[in-house]
Amino acid sequence: MAGMPALLPTKFYLPPLPAGFVARPQLLEKLDEALVHRLTLVSAPAGAGKTTQVSAWVQSVRKKGIATSWLSLDDADNAPERFLEYLIACLEEGGTAIYTAALAPGADAHEQGESLLADIIHGLINLERELILILDDYHLIQNPEIHAAVRYLLEHIPPRLHILLLTRSDPPLELARLRAAGQLVEVRMEQLRFSDQEAAALLKKSAGVQLPESDATALNNRAEGWAAGLQMAAISLRGRRDVSEFVAAFTGSHRYVFDYLLEQVLNHQTLEVRNFLLKTSVLERLSAPLCEAVAGADRPAGELLKILERENLFLIPLDDERSWFRYHHLFADLLKLMLEQSYPGLTKELHRRASQWYQAQDMIPEAMHHALAAGDMEQAARLVSANVLALVEHSELIPILMRIDAAPRESRQSLPWLGVAHAWALAYTGQMERAAVALALVEKRLEDLPGVERSQIAGHISAVQAYLAWVHGSQQEAVAYAEQASLLLPKEEMAVRALNLTTLGNALTQHTASQSGVDVLEQALSLARQAGQSHVMMLAASALAYAYSCQGRLHKAHAVCQEAIETSAAFPLRTNQSIPAAASIYAELSSIYHEWGDTAQAIQTARKGLALCEPWGQTDTIMLCLIHLANAYSQAQDFEAARQAVQRARNMAQKVSPWFVQNVDEVELKIWLDAEDTIQAVRTARAANAAIPPSLEARLLVRQNRFDEALSLAESSLPEARQTSSRELVRLGVIRSLVLYLKKEQQNALSTLKDVLEWAETENRIAAFICTGKPMEELLRLARAKNICPEFVQRLLIALEARRKPAPVSAVEPLIEPLSSRELEILQLLNGPLSTPEIAALSFVSANTIRTHIKSIYSKFGVHGRSAAVRRACELGLIH
């Protein structure tokens, strides 16, 4: 190779470990697999820490007596003669003698190359120990002849030689064949990402700053474990006091991150790839058809996505089929910034195209997101007009509400449908006064609308007003508004009509406790099924179950709940999402289990409902779950837990309506009566916002030994309870029989008890008996002696005995920070045999995304492993 310039010795130097290096044993263990494979490929984006980690590994294997040779490649090494000369010199640096024949001037270069490769292989046949050949920055090699030479070397590799390539993009080396033959080790970004603990250690060593755990985790989440991002954050953190503020503001526009990504990544791309990257940066998720619609590149988007993935351009796959991707957060930040600089004003048009594509796919929340991002309020209004309730499905409500809130008020005023969506969202999240204001703004525009649309929007306004009136406890007003909405809403608006009928049925049930409420709610549930709107179906089903319970028809209520639970269980299989509105079903189930005396089930189902609905934010459902949880705790005689649940409910109720507060007052009074704390019960009754139910008031009078007053109240209230078959019937009957027994009127007491037992037995109404304590137990023993309803009486006596020796309630409080709907879905999959990659495949996201969710679940549960998380979830009733 005469005439070649002198070889640079620094190209063979092992790169030193940087200051702040963090040892990562799991990576060293992974790289150890190189010793038994032909090829190890370390392929990841710029700044992923490839060179640093392999350099650390080389130092460790050298201590074990394993030979290594390192070659740092550059653009000049694309000349085959130069590459081979450096390759031979590198191998000799590793302690091997390679003898090559002199090259004949003017000889065929290809033949000479094959001759040199044969000499290299011959020289390595008799290696006395393992030799690792490491080629760094292999992505700089573009010459097909060199790739062919490396392939040849891999095909005829001597037994003790192992090749390790560090590269930013996958090389054309028949990797699939090597993978299938079990001769390939792959280390990719997934393995190179820093864990939260490793990130905290790196920041401490590099910046001399011990970040709080929450800040370190937040920063690492933002950097997605990217080594260069963390290193640049560390440089910026040195000497800073505003650590939390810095972490919150750390993005791809940070000057060090920006410069690095611009110089090392974006500036190295072709104009076609660069434009594609910039134009698709507005997308949170990327697929080939969506990118085609948005970016409009000359080359098919599918091909460009394959290039980005092959080149490790911070593209993260979200499914195993490589159909959906996303960009690394910091890279996406840079792209968006460069998009504005390169194409001012184009961002809105790109969002508009994305909105139109999503609308065509019937993916309404995503279409709404991009319409609002484009500032296209007319498109947003069009989406709302046809899909108003679809936008409050699942956990989409809060982000949609935030975006509508951010829109200029003038836009909302000029687009009535947007105002309608705003009012629905505000009402669902308990912001009743703001919802009323939003409705008033819409009403001002009604006269400007054509007749059909005016009637339709007026129907929505009446439906929201009915809901607001119901929440405030104005049941007659709610009935009037709901009936008006029923007249105005068109037939095709089945979901809104079903929701409005649910409000009407609730108001009728709570106003008159008559069969009319049940009839309306049965119609609401039927219509919700036809509409196919799952969350409306859950609300209608829970309202119907409540109405049946009010009539004392617990088995009928339970059947409705079970059917709804089956529907909600099937929903994630179709949509990969849970139904937060199913929380209302769990609330009613908790109430039923409480009435049946199944305390453990009552607690578990209330907890599950609470965990489901808190991320959603619908106020009345959260209230229901808290109230029924408090009732269940009280039945379990865990009065401290019951009071805590009631206080949480009260804090929320005070922000919503006096009627909600009234509901909390009743539950709190019941808890004090269950606890036999007469003083606190009297205080609660006196402070109550409204009259309390007769059965509760009668119980309080009994606790005060005011037996005649209690008996008078019970007897005067029983006729109405008999007429409506309300749930008060058994409660009042129990009080009447108990008072008669306490007044020494044993025969009358037994006669009354017989009637009550017959009413209660068919529906297994246990709760009303066991909460009255020892005197009722004595009366029931007398009833057993006289063979009155013997089977049911025995069941009640067993329940009373168990109440005297209550099983300890698992010390599990509802989560301070609830799981998101996505975390709830992943939690279900953790309770099974699937590995993290298998869960990722099933969920259509990357394994790293699943790991991030799992870390969050562990953090919220306060546990450190999968089995502990599953146990905690079972205690909370989130899984069975």
LORO-858192 format. One record per residue (C-alpha): residue number from 0; x, y, z. Coordinates in steps of 0.001 Angstrom, whole numbers. Layout:
   i       u       v       w
 NUM       X       Y       Z
...
! end
This chain:
   i       u       v       w
   0       0       0       0
   1    2775    2329    -960
   2    1884    5961   -1148
   3    -624    5781    1709
   4    -181    8497    4340
   5    1167    7502    7739
   6   -1380    5906   10035
   7   -2697    8039   12865
   8   -2047    6255   16152
   9   -4881    8124   17902
  10   -7395    6184   15804
  11   -6467    3092   17831
  12   -6737    4727   21232
  13   -9438    3585   23591
  14  -11591    6666   24338
  15  -11236    7708   27992
  16  -14253    7672   30272
  17  -15716   11144   30778
  18  -15959   12931   34096
  19  -19170   11933   35785
  20  -19137    8418   34308
  21  -21776    6175   35894
  22  -21120    2438   36034
  23  -24000     410   34564
  24  -23453   -3281   35380
  25  -26458   -4485   33392
  26  -24929   -3048   30199
  27  -21555   -4646   30885
  28  -23342   -7952   31361
  29  -25186   -7492   28063
  30  -21947   -6659   26219
  31  -20298   -9775   27666
  32  -22463  -11703   25200
  33  -20110  -10391   22483
  34  -17607  -13035   23593
  35  -19809  -15845   22226
  36  -21238  -14199   19099
  37  -19810  -13213   15732
  38  -21186   -9702   15671
  39  -22298   -7260   18331
  40  -24184   -4246   17032
  41  -24421   -1190   19265
  42  -26820     974   17251
  43  -28409    4119   18669
  44  -28812    7853   17969
  45  -26101   10424   18479
  46  -25308   11063   22119
  47  -26804    7795   23381
  48  -23589    6886   25212
  49  -22486    4092   22879
  50  -18768    4876   22891
  51  -18630    5567   26626
  52  -20342    2337   27628
  53  -18343     153   25234
  54  -15121    1830   26350
  55  -15988    1003   29982
  56  -16736   -2583   28955
  57  -13406   -2878   27098
  58  -11576   -1807   30238
  59  -13374   -4484   32219
  60  -12690   -7339   29749
  61   -9032   -6361   29380
  62   -8657   -6949   33104
  63   -9856  -10508   32453
  64   -7076  -11063   29900
  65   -9250  -10697   26822
  66   -7590   -8915   23893
  67   -9320   -5974   22246
  68   -8502   -3696   19345
  69  -10230    -366   18768
  70  -10528    1608   15538
  71  -12247    5006   15369
  72  -13484    5496   11816
  73  -13921    8745    9894
  74  -15125    9830    6444
  75  -11672    9288    4901
  76  -11881    5578    5720
  77  -14389    5090    2882
  78  -11418    4330     624
  79  -11151     509     666
  80   -7346     456     669
  81   -7183    2875    3596
  82   -9892     989    5506
  83   -8114   -2345    5091
  84   -4748    -881    6045
  85   -6229     563    9240
  86   -8099   -2699    9888
  87   -4869   -4722    9664
  88   -3023   -2223   11875
  89   -5877   -2308   14386
  90   -5749   -6098   14601
  91   -2007   -5949   15093
  92   -2610   -3441   17920
  93   -4628   -6243   19496
  94   -1534   -8463   19516
  95   -2010  -10316   16214
  96     509  -10612   13393
  97   -1053  -10267    9934
  98    1174  -11070    6972
  99     -17   -9734    3623
 100    1453  -10098     166
 101    2744   -6990   -1545
 102     189   -5384   -3797
 103    1027   -5338   -7476
 104     847   -1903   -9093
 105   -2200   -1590  -11354
 106   -3713   -4879  -10170
 107   -7465   -5238   -9873
 108   -8538   -3501   -6633
 109  -11323   -5998   -5941
 110   -9021   -8992   -6324
 111   -6399   -7338   -4143
 112   -9069   -6631   -1500
 113  -10168  -10270   -1417
 114   -6531  -11328   -1189
 115   -5989   -9040    1788
 116   -9113  -10349    3528
 117   -7921  -13919    2989
 118   -4571  -12982    4515
 119   -6334  -11367    7481
 120   -8489  -14451    8077
 121   -5503  -16767    7693
 122   -3567  -14681   10209
 123   -6368  -14949   12756
 124   -7072  -18685   12432
 125   -4739  -19665   15253
 126   -5638  -16979   17783
 127   -4630  -18165   21254
 128   -7240  -16076   23061
 129  -10452  -14214   22354
 130  -10023  -10986   20372
 131  -12678   -8263   20155
 132  -12406   -6022   17083
 133  -14271   -2761   17756
 134  -15127    -382   14916
 135  -16469    2928   16215
 136  -18614    5335   14141
 137  -19301    2674   11529
 138  -22213    4777   10224
 139  -19604    6989    8502
 140  -18780    4111    6146
 141  -20851    4484    2975
 142  -18729    2564     460
 143  -20450    -681    -632
 144  -17048   -2346   -1164
 145  -16195   -1902    2494
 146  -19570   -3246    3583
 147  -18942   -6238    1329
 148  -15521   -6726    2908
 149  -16986   -6725    6422
 150  -19712   -9160    5314
 151  -16990  -11436    3887
 152  -15073  -11240    7132
 153  -18227  -12118    9123
 154  -18972  -15092    6856
 155  -15473  -16538    7296
 156  -14717  -15253   10775
 157  -12086  -17225   12697
 158  -13291  -18972   15873
 159  -11864  -16563   18494
 160  -12517  -13294   16675
 161  -15578  -11209   17523
 162  -16581   -7964   15841
 163  -18343   -5092   17600
 164  -19742   -2153   15627
 165  -20756    1177   17145
 166  -23043    3053   14781
 167  -25839    5619   14543
 168  -27591    3615   11822
 169  -27946     -40   10996
 170  -25338   -1204    8448
 171  -26231   -3307    5359
 172  -24676   -6506    6755
 173  -27452   -9120    6478
 174  -28411   -8596   10090
 175  -31603  -10659    9760
 176  -29616  -13745    8765
 177  -27168  -13301   11651
 178  -30079  -12715   14048
 179  -31843  -15882   12893
 180  -28606  -17869   13247
 181  -28158  -16658   16814
 182  -24880  -14922   15921
 183  -25938  -11332   16628
 184  -26017   -9353   19863
 185  -27939   -6079   19651
 186  -27631   -3158   22044
 187  -29997    -363   21150
 188  -31419    2796   22640
 189  -33763     752   24784
 190  -30786    -715   26680
 191  -28738    2492   26618
 192  -31422    4678   28187
 193  -30576    5784   31706
 194  -32879    4704   34515
 195  -34052    7371   36963
 196  -31479    6205   39515
 197  -28658    6232   36954
 198  -29710    9686   35750
 199  -29648   11022   39301
 200  -26158    9561   39795
 201  -24908   11088   36523
 202  -26287   14524   37414
 203  -24695   14366   40834
 204  -21280   13374   39470
 205  -21330   15762   36507
 206  -22999   18789   38064
 207  -22248   18248   41726
 208  -25999   18595   42378
 209  -28087   16156   44398
 210  -31491   16603   42773
 211  -34642   15712   44681
 212  -35944   12368   43435
 213  -38967   13982   41803
 214  -36802   16478   39868
 215  -34338   13809   38764
 216  -37191   11616   37549
 217  -38878   14512   35740
 218  -35637   15500   34012
 219  -34909   11931   32967
 220  -38459   11527   31658
 221  -37982   14657   29594
 222  -34624   13438   28263
 223  -36055    9906   27873
 224  -32852    8495   29305
 225  -30750   10057   26518
 226  -27176   10350   27790
 227  -26254   13505   25861
 228  -29441   15245   26997
 229  -28687   14426   30626
 230  -25063   15517   30225
 231  -26114   18865   28768
 232  -28618   19303   31565
 233  -25828   18609   34045
 234  -23624   21282   32463
 235  -26463   23784   32718
 236  -27252   22854   36314
 237  -23817   23703   37657
 238  -24114   26509   40142
 239  -27856   26972   39643
 240  -30258   27431   42520
 241  -33516   27315   40552
 242  -33246   23578   39956
 243  -36975   22809   39799
 244  -37614   25729   37444
 245  -34787   24551   35182
 246  -36149   20993   35102
 247  -39628   22241   34208
 248  -38239   24357   31356
 249  -35770   21786   29941
 250  -36715   21233   26281
 251  -35164   20671   22893
 252  -34840   24448   22535
 253  -32313   24591   25375
 254  -29203   26062   23812
 255  -26873   23071   24404
 256  -29450   20510   23313
 257  -30423   22643   20325
 258  -26838   23067   19153
 259  -26013   19398   19607
 260  -29039   18069   17751
 261  -28668   20652   15016
 262  -24969   19971   14430
 263  -24918   16222   14985
 264  -28278   15201   13566
 265  -30385   17629   11561
 266  -27598   19211    9510
 267  -26494   15777    8299
 268  -29820   14959    6638
 269  -30800   15365    2998
 270  -33198   18197    2170
 271  -35981   15660    1573
 272  -35545   13968    4972
 273  -35075   17294    6739
 274  -38334   18691    5316
 275  -40178   15511    6220
 276  -38886   15715    9795
 277  -39900   19351   10160
 278  -43388   18980    8701
 279  -44270   15865   10689
 280  -43010   17361   13971
 281  -46528   18708   14686
 282  -47756   15108   15100
 283  -47718   13426   18488
 284  -47948   10059   16724
 285  -46858    9243   13184
 286  -48112    6698   10694
 287  -47395    6499    6984
 288  -50931    7531    5863
 289  -51063   10393    8357
 290  -47623   11642    7326
 291  -48651   11439    3657
 292  -51650   13660    4400
 293  -49669   16166    6445
 294  -46177   16362    4898
 295  -46945   15601    1256
 296  -43384   14404     409
 297  -42390   13271   -3085
 298  -41305    9885   -1785
 299  -43892    7651     -21
 300  -44024    8421    3689
 301  -43620    4727    4533
 302  -40189    4707    2866
 303  -39122    7851    4691
 304  -40208    6416    8044
 305  -38136    3298    7318
 306  -35138    5523    6592
 307  -35626    7447    9834
 308  -35874    4233   11830
 309  -32866    2647   10115
 310  -30819    5785   10698
 311  -31822    5934   14385
 312  -33184    9448   13940
 313  -34875    9576   17337
 314  -37908    7752   15959
 315  -39565    5522   18551
 316  -41854    2698   17352
 317  -45172    2377   19160
 318  -46074   -1097   17921
 319  -44348   -4242   16685
 320  -45809   -3853   13201
 321  -43978    -514   12836
 322  -47248    1201   11921
 323  -47111    4008   14494
 324  -44140    6000   15773
 325  -43292    9138   17690
 326  -40248   11372   17951
 327  -38069   11661   21030
 328  -39447   14606   23021
 329  -36311   16743   22870
 330  -35857   16030   19167
 331  -39495   16951   18533
 332  -38961   20246   20380
 333  -36034   21066   18096
 334  -37969   20138   14963
 335  -40924   22342   15917
 336  -38601   25270   16545
 337  -36837   24753   13227
 338  -40183   24388   11459
 339  -41212   27866   12588
 340  -37857   29284   11517
 341  -37801   27512    8152
 342  -41492   27790    7236
 343  -43144   30628    9181
 344  -46901   30166    9455
 345  -46945   26609    8085
 346  -47566   24988   11488
 347  -51271   25861   11543
 348  -51816   24464    8067
 349  -50095   21205    9049
 350  -52314   20899   12133
 351  -55346   21565    9924
 352  -54366   18739    7578
 353  -53856   16411   10540
 354  -57289   17324   11912
 355  -58940   16528    8591
 356  -57166   13163    8364
 357  -58156   12177   11897
 358  -61746   13245   11265
 359  -61858   10988    8220
 360  -60704    8108   10428
 361  -63449    8939   12970
 362  -60790    9687   15597
 363  -62601   12722   16967
 364  -60536   13649   20062
 365  -57348   13669   17965
 366  -59084   15665   15224
 367  -60255   18159   17855
 368  -56752   18440   19289
 369  -55261   19424   15934
 370  -58165   21727   15030
 371  -57634   23669   18251
 372  -53847   23665   17745
 373  -54445   25149   14299
 374  -56648   27817   15816
 375  -59334   26600   13415
 376  -62361   27237   15591
 377  -64803   26605   12752
 378  -63380   23108   12247
 379  -63488   22560   16004
 380  -67117   23665   16069
 381  -67970   21333   13179
 382  -66406   18434   15046
 383  -68293   19321   18207
 384  -71649   19647   16495
 385  -71599   15999   15437
 386  -69603   14512   18296
 387  -70181   16597   21391
 388  -70351   13665   23804
 389  -67520   11756   22113
 390  -65248   14500   23408
 391  -66037   13694   27031
 392  -65413    9977   26575
 393  -62510    8455   28507
 394  -59764   10750   29780
 395  -59932   13160   26841
 396  -62125   15587   28751
 397  -59528   17535   30708
 398  -57086   18206   27824
 399  -59952   19186   25519
 400  -61348   21497   28180
 401  -57952   23119   28673
 402  -57639   23767   24952
 403  -61131   25232   24685
 404  -60383   27385   27735
 405  -57271   28672   25982
 406  -59249   29708   22896
 407  -60163   33418   22731
 408  -63560   34141   24275
 409  -64654   35882   21084
 410  -64127   32628   19179
 411  -66310   30736   21601
 412  -68994   33405   21407
 413  -69049   33411   17621
 414  -69179   29593   17402
 415  -72089   28314   19488
 416  -71185   24630   19149
 417  -67814   25292   20713
 418  -69641   26986   23571
 419  -71899   23935   23941
 420  -68865   21633   24251
 421  -67359   24043   26749
 422  -70516   23998   28862
 423  -70734   20180   28838
 424  -67082   19837   29837
 425  -67371   22412   32629
 426  -70517   20740   33987
 427  -68916   17283   33925
 428  -65935   18557   35925
 429  -68068   20226   38592
 430  -67533   23831   37450
 431  -71221   24618   37600
 432  -71102   28406   37710
 433  -68731   28575   34760
 434  -70950   26116   32872
 435  -73944   28405   33415
 436  -71938   31369   32104
 437  -70905   29367   29035
 438  -74549   28497   28349
 439  -75578   32154   28662
 440  -72990   33093   26010
 441  -74374   30435   23658
 442  -77952   31572   24222
 443  -77044   35080   23046
 444  -76181   33666   19621
 445  -79247   31461   19170
 446  -81310   34014   17252
 447  -78576   34274   14592
 448  -78806   30576   13745
 449  -81055   28817   11188
 450  -84111   27100   12641
 451  -82971   23460   12722
 452  -79568   24241   14228
 453  -81132   26693   16672
 454  -83496   23997   17948
 455  -80679   21460   18203
 456  -78420   23767   20219
 457  -81361   24838   22383
 458  -81878   21153   23158
 459  -78255   20857   24285
 460  -78621   23982   26414
 461  -81708   22560   28142
 462  -79955   19199   28665
 463  -76968   20878   30342
 464  -79306   23075   32412
 465  -81169   19957   33537
 466  -77891   18397   34638
 467  -76883   21576   36505
 468  -80262   21722   38263
 469  -80018   18045   39237
 470  -76528   18533   40693
 471  -77846   21461   42738
 472  -80692   19329   44075
 473  -83399   21311   42260
 474  -85198   18206   41086
 475  -88409   19831   39859
 476  -86392   22327   37837
 477  -84242   19491   36483
 478  -87365   17622   35381
 479  -88686   20707   33583
 480  -85418   21368   31726
 481  -84958   17696   30811
 482  -88496   17431   29438
 483  -87891   20566   27384
 484  -84637   19099   26038
 485  -86469   15904   25063
 486  -88797   17966   22856
 487  -85956   19912   21211
 488  -83240   17306   20615
 489  -83469   15621   17181
 490  -83903   11841   16987
 491  -80428   11275   15559
 492  -78829   12792   18694
 493  -79288    9481   20504
 494  -76339    9832   22907
 495  -77395   13279   24139
 496  -81022   12181   24366
 497  -79952    9134   26419
 498  -77888   11306   28745
 499  -80761   13771   29102
 500  -83182   10942   29924
 501  -80678    9757   32530
 502  -80813   13181   34170
 503  -84616   13157   33960
 504  -84838    9670   35469
 505  -82454   10621   38289
 506  -84489   13726   39090
 507  -87795   11820   39062
 508  -86359    9068   41261
 509  -85060   11517   43832
 510  -88094   13792   43655
 511  -90931   11273   43862
 512  -89286    7797   44195
 513  -91996    6553   41815
 514  -92033    4001   39009
 515  -91936    6842   36450
 516  -88250    7401   37151
 517  -87474    3727   36551
 518  -89439    3752   33281
 519  -87491    6766   32001
 520  -84159    5244   33000
 521  -84947    1952   31272
 522  -85643    3992   28149
 523  -82366    5922   28663
 524  -80341    2701   28897
 525  -81977    1262   25794
 526  -81236    4439   23839
 527  -77633    4557   25097
 528  -77110    1015   23804
 529  -78458    2038   20392
 530  -76174    5094   20353
 531  -73137    2940   21123
 532  -71838    5664   23446
 533  -70228    3581   26164
 534  -69828    6206   28845
 535  -73478    7315   28496
 536  -74457    3650   28770
 537  -72541    3397   32073
 538  -74232    6500   33485
 539  -77686    5319   32422
 540  -77083    1834   33846
 541  -75846    3164   37197
 542  -78830    5534   37423
 543  -81225    2666   36705
 544  -79484     486   39311
 545  -79849    3327   41817
 546  -83560    3665   41010
 547  -84096     -74   41514
 548  -82206     141   44820
 549  -84405    3021   45938
 550  -87370     677   45353
 551  -85642   -2022   47369
 552  -85083   -4220   44265
 553  -81441   -5003   44967
 554  -81151   -8156   42854
 555  -82535   -6282   39856
 556  -80061   -3453   40501
 557  -77208   -5957   40801
 558  -78123   -7575   37479
 559  -78039   -4197   35721
 560  -74609   -3469   37223
 561  -73217   -6872   36244
 562  -74339   -6424   32649
 563  -72695   -2980   32565
 564  -69477   -4384   34057
 565  -69351   -7000   31290
 566  -69722   -4227   28712
 567  -66981   -2168   30327
 568  -64670   -5210   30497
 569  -65065   -5843   26763
 570  -64470   -2200   25847
 571  -60645   -2150   26331
 572  -60301   -5203   24101
 573  -61821   -3204   21229
 574  -60364     233   21899
 575  -57301    -297   24119
 576  -58905    2170   26575
 577  -60874    1799   29771
 578  -64217    3484   30529
 579  -63826    5850   33486
 580  -67620    6282   33605
 581  -67818    2647   34722
 582  -66878    4086   38116
 583  -70553    4985   38591
 584  -71394    1286   38249
 585  -68844     344   40909
 586  -70306    3002   43203
 587  -73772    1435   42935
 588  -72351   -2068   43335
 589  -70647    -923   46530
 590  -73987     297   47825
 591  -75623   -3057   47021
 592  -72849   -5053   48695
 593  -73193   -2780   51721
 594  -76915   -3551   51919
 595  -76130   -7265   51633
 596  -73601   -7015   54461
 597  -70659   -7945   52217
 598  -68341   -5326   53653
 599  -65114   -6431   51967
 600  -66727   -6342   48521
 601  -68321   -2994   49267
 602  -64939   -1485   50134
 603  -63174   -3071   47184
 604  -65678   -1959   44561
 605  -65866    1595   45919
 606  -62076    1828   45792
 607  -62033     570   42225
 608  -64636    3113   41205
 609  -62681    5916   42824
 610  -59460    4943   41072
 611  -61297    4836   37742
 612  -63116    8157   37953
 613  -60578   10468   39580
 614  -58463   10822   36394
 615  -61684   11564   34474
 616  -62736   14330   36841
 617  -66542   13951   36814
 618  -67595   15394   40153
 619  -70794   13528   40963
 620  -69222   10129   40227
 621  -66254   10847   42494
 622  -68699   11966   45175
 623  -70713    8742   44860
 624  -67601    6584   45190
 625  -66399    8478   48263
 626  -69811    8322   49945
 627  -70204    4588   49371
 628  -66616    3984   50450
 629  -67346    5834   53693
 630  -70491    3735   54232
 631  -68536     524   53681
 632  -65762    1561   56069
 633  -68395    2422   58671
 634  -69986   -1003   58315
 635  -66523   -2498   58819
 636  -66241    -325   61950
 637  -63156    1406   60583
 638  -64572    4756   61588
 639  -61376    6741   61095
 640  -61164    5651   57454
 641  -64872    6400   57057
 642  -64448    9927   58421
 643  -61483   10570   56113
 644  -63525    9507   53083
 645  -66407   11717   54222
 646  -64096   14695   54649
 647  -62783   14263   51123
 648  -66367   14104   49875
 649  -67307   17210   51882
 650  -64371   19211   50499
 651  -65574   18447   46999
 652  -69277   18929   47748
 653  -68737   22416   49137
 654  -67324   23484   45776
 655  -70281   22117   43814
 656  -73699   22455   45415
 657  -75655   22451   48718
 658  -77398   19252   47606
 659  -74071   17438   47459
 660  -73327   18746   50957
 661  -76714   17407   52110
 662  -75747   13926   50847
 663  -72486   14124   52768
 664  -74326   15241   55929
 665  -76504   12122   55798
 666  -73533    9790   55427
 667  -71601   11487   58221
 668  -74603   11229   60560
 669  -74891    7519   59758
 670  -71200    7010   60565
 671  -71573    8632   64010
 672  -74657    6495   64685
 673  -72798    3347   63616
 674  -69982    4372   65961
 675  -72533    4938   68770
 676  -71201    8469   69261
 677  -74439   10236   70139
 678  -72867   13627   70855
 679  -71244   13887   67419
 680  -74376   12517   65759
 681  -76496   15249   67349
 682  -74006   17925   66269
 683  -74013   16657   62712
 684  -77820   16544   62583
 685  -78093   20088   63880
 686  -75521   21382   61377
 687  -77115   19571   58406
 688  -78176   21761   55487
 689  -81591   20121   55140
 690  -83943   17626   56697
 691  -82471   14177   57091
 692  -84300   10957   56099
 693  -86868    9731   58659
 694  -85020    6456   59289
 695  -81823    8296   60234
 696  -83670   10781   62404
 697  -85491    7920   64132
 698  -82186    6117   64751
 699  -80823    9293   66351
 700  -83878    9560   68584
 701  -83345    5961   69698
 702  -79718    6752   70569
 703  -81041    9626   72697
 704  -83524    7244   74420
 705  -86417    9271   73003
 706  -88334    6105   72184
 707  -91837    7549   71876
 708  -90682   10215   69416
 709  -88765    7627   67415
 710  -91795    5319   67304
 711  -94108    8159   66265
 712  -91761    9229   63464
 713  -91327    5687   62184
 714  -95055    4947   62198
 715  -95978    8217   60488
 716  -93392    7621   57750
 717  -94166    3962   57052
 718  -97348    4476   54957
 719  -95537    6510   52306
 720  -92653    4020   52307
 721  -95126    1147   51761
 722  -96824    3017   48939
 723  -93599    3658   47009
 724  -91831     429   48064
 725  -88848    2609   48877
 726  -85670    1401   50581
 727  -86824    3340   53653
 728  -89472     636   54219
 729  -87083   -1905   55784
 730  -85101     746   57664
 731  -88222    2246   59246
 732  -89630   -1218   60001
 733  -86417   -2191   61782
 734  -86535     974   63886
 735  -90219     421   64794
 736  -89645   -3188   65891
 737  -86541   -2177   67850
 738  -88315     662   69683
 739  -91226   -1608   70591
 740  -88765   -4138   71989
 741  -86966   -1427   73987
 742  -90391    -300   75318
 743  -90923   -3901   76558
 744  -93737   -4517   74030
 745  -92273   -7856   73006
 746  -95289   -9291   71183
 747  -95788   -6142   69084
 748  -92062   -6025   68425
 749  -92022   -9616   67130
 750  -95111   -9036   65022
 751  -93552   -5961   63411
 752  -90216   -7771   63032
 753  -91922  -10649   61206
 754  -93280   -8232   58591
 755  -89901   -6524   58229
 756  -88052   -9823   57881
 757  -90408  -10904   55117
 758  -89861   -7594   53282
 759  -86084   -7830   53700
 760  -85455  -11515   53037
 761  -86341  -11530   49354
 762  -83680   -8881   48649
 763  -81246   -9932   51412
 764  -81471   -6524   53141
 765  -78977   -7080   55982
 766  -77465   -3653   56630
 767  -80515   -2120   58333
 768  -80467   -4887   60974
 769  -76785   -5183   61784
 770  -76207   -1450   62298
 771  -78637   -1392   65292
 772  -76418   -3531   67509
 773  -77100   -5687   70595
 774  -80840   -4974   71216
 775  -81666   -6127   67682
 776  -79576   -9248   68209
 777  -81649  -10065   71306
 778  -84891   -9534   69384
 779  -83680  -11738   66523
 780  -82863  -14546   68970
 781  -86421  -14366   70208
 782  -87616  -14530   66598
 783  -85463  -17609   65978
 784  -86927  -19265   69060
 785  -90401  -18708   67612
 786  -89272  -19997   64168
 787  -89898  -16648   62432
 788  -88093  -16579   59042
 789  -85506  -18994   60480
 790  -83006  -19053   57583
 791  -82852  -15275   57206
 792  -82762  -14713   60975
 793  -79826  -17121   61242
 794  -78042  -15221   58469
 795  -78587  -11951   60352
 796  -77329  -13400   63636
 797  -74163  -14626   61922
 798  -73670  -11135   60475
 799  -74158   -9545   63891
 800  -71694  -11976   65452
 801  -69161  -11136   62754
 802  -69727   -7457   63403
 803  -68754   -7925   67029
 804  -65428   -9357   65832
 805  -64781   -7369   62676
 806  -62039   -8545   60376
 807  -59377   -5870   60055
 808  -59818   -3711   57004
 809  -56714   -3823   54866
 810  -54754    -679   55586
 811  -55185     671   52090
 812  -56298    4201   51522
 813  -57404    5475   48120
 814  -54444    6735   46156
 815  -53391   10324   46777
 816  -52564   10570   43076
 817  -54914    8389   41008
 818  -53761    6170   38164
 819  -54348    7500   34688
 820  -56640    5563   32371
 821  -53574    4284   30491
 822  -51951    3129   33742
 823  -55155    1312   34709
 824  -55067    -572   31399
 825  -51416   -1566   31889
 826  -52144   -2581   35487
 827  -54639   -5187   34252
 828  -51930   -6666   32012
 829  -49389   -6757   34854
 830  -51698   -9243   36589
 831  -50736  -12013   34188
 832  -47881  -13831   32468
 833  -47031  -11183   29857
 834  -43538   -9711   29817
 835  -42959   -5982   29430
 836  -42217   -6267   25667
 837  -45351   -8413   25230
 838  -47445   -5822   27089
 839  -45906   -3153   24842
 840  -46859   -5112   21729
 841  -50409   -5594   22975
 842  -50678   -1890   23862
 843  -49149    -665   20565
 844  -46389    1316   22293
 845  -42676     832   22878
 846  -41367   -1256   25757
 847  -39727    1843   27177
 848  -43097    3641   27255
 849  -44563     693   29154
 850  -41638     802   31590
 851  -42308    4506   32184
 852  -45966    3747   32963
 853  -44954     856   35244
 854  -42548    3110   37147
 855  -45365    5604   37625
 856  -47693    2846   38883
 857  -45035    1658   41350
 858  -44500    5216   42539
 859  -48215    5893   43077
 860  -48646    2545   44853
 861  -45489    3018   46929
 862  -44129    -397   45911
 863  -40971   -1666   44243
 864  -41962   -4626   42143
 865  -44566   -6240   39954
 866  -45932   -8712   42522
 867  -46206   -5968   45137
 868  -48040   -3749   42629
 869  -50508   -6547   41859
 870  -51127   -7149   45585
 871  -51696   -3434   46157
 872  -54064   -3286   43164
 873  -56051   -6209   44560
 874  -56310   -4444   47923
 875  -57613   -1352   46151
 876  -60066   -3416   44149
 877  -58482   -2354   40866
 878  -57950   -5964   39773
 879  -59420   -9267   40912
! end
